């Protein structure tokens, strides 16, 4: 016999159609239905239509996306879900154009944009550290020779340490997908 949550009653015809039946009483009532579908994710995915058989308000549907999938586009009500990836990509393009004009590195706008595109799934702080590191390398190449001996050596040691540092340490920069609740 299939599992029926406490307080939820099903009839024999409903069991065959896998449709639960619950008594509706006047006033506030919270009902939660959860199920898992076996057809998997596709390039285009639609939530199944849920027909309660009666008028209802404040209904909500949510999907637990796998951690290895990117959500690129959503549609729904005007105040519904939002994908922030496209705004991040637009800001990255504008920042790449600005960074491409800086002469400290040999990178042009397209190089900066491709670098940022590759880092879109990393926290923004990692991108900022990489940009600062590349600027420091460029500054050392252009102006480092004019620095006093001890300052130049200290700068070289600092750049070597920054190169070898593990900037992806989960303690310093937690990745959004490292949350165990999201990967279950």
Residue pairs with C-beta under 8 A, 6 or more apart in sequence:
2 10
2 15
2 18
4 10
4 20
7 22
8 20
8 21
8 22
8 31
9 20
9 21
9 22
9 23
10 19
10 20
10 21
11 21
14 20
14 21
20 33
22 31
24 54
33 50
37 48
41 65
41 66
41 69
45 63
47 61
47 63
50 59
50 61
52 59
65 71
67 177
67 182
67 183
70 85
71 83
71 85
72 83
72 85
72 86
73 83
74 80
74 81
74 82
74 83
85 120
88 120
89 117
89 120
92 113
92 116
92 117
92 120
93 113
95 112
95 116
96 109
96 110
96 112
96 113
96 116
97 109
99 107
99 109
99 112
99 131
100 107
100 108
100 109
100 110
100 111
100 112
101 109
102 135
104 134
104 135
104 138
104 139
104 142
105 134
105 135
105 137
105 138
107 115
107 134
115 127
115 130
116 127
119 126
119 127
119 130
121 177
122 168
122 175
123 173
123 174
123 175
123 176
125 173
126 167
126 168
126 173
129 162
129 167
133 159
133 162
133 163
136 155
136 159
136 162
137 159
140 155
140 156
140 159
144 152
144 155
144 156
145 152
147 155
167 173
168 175
170 178
176 182
177 183
